[in-house]
């Protein structure tokens, strides 16, 4: 929203997923906005778990070639 790439009309945070009603603004691609959103929120979740719930973070271990954890 800060970069004016999207307009958020509503959201709901559930215990295991979220719902968003958003509009991608002209000049931006949906796939790019979604990729950046998922990366940003995934990193924030990982940092939160590292600080406050490290045992829960172990459940998200993926050991993939490009990442150690998989949030989404």
N, C-alpha and C positions, 0 to 999 in steps of 0.2 A: 504494500500500500504506500509506503514511504516514497518509492520510486515511481508511483503512479502507473504501475504495470497492471494492477487489478483494482476492481471496486468490489468490496465485500458487502453483501447485503444481509447475510445471516450466517451463523455457525452454531453448531451444537457439539460439545465435547462429550463423548460417551466413554464408558470404562475401557473399551478396547478399539475404538475407532472415532473418527470425527465426520461431521457433515458440513460442507461449505456450499453456500450459494454465492458465487462470485462471477464477475464478468471481466474477462481479459480485455484490456484496452487496446485500441488500434495501434498497430506497429509492433505488437508483441505476439509471440506464438504460444498457444496453449501448452504445448509440450515443454517448451523452455521454462515457462512460469511454473508448471507442475514439478518439473525436475528440480528447480531451485527451491521450491517450497518443501519438497520431500527431503532434500539434502539438509536444508537449514533446520527443519524440525527434528529430523533424525539425530543430527549432531547435538541439538539442545537436550533431547531426551537422553542421549548417551552421557553427556556431561552431568546431567542431573543424577542419573543412576550411579555414575562413578563417585560422586560426592556423597550421596545419601543412601543408596541401596546397591552396593557392589555385588552382593550375592544375586540379586535379581538380574543384574547385567550379564552374569554368566549364562543365563537362559537365552540370551540373544546372541551368543557366540555362533559365528558362521564359518570361520576359518576359510574364507574364499580368497582367491588370489589377489583381489583388490580391496578387501576389507576384513577386519577381524569380527565385526558385529553386524547384524542385519536387523534393523528396526522395522522397516516396512515390509 
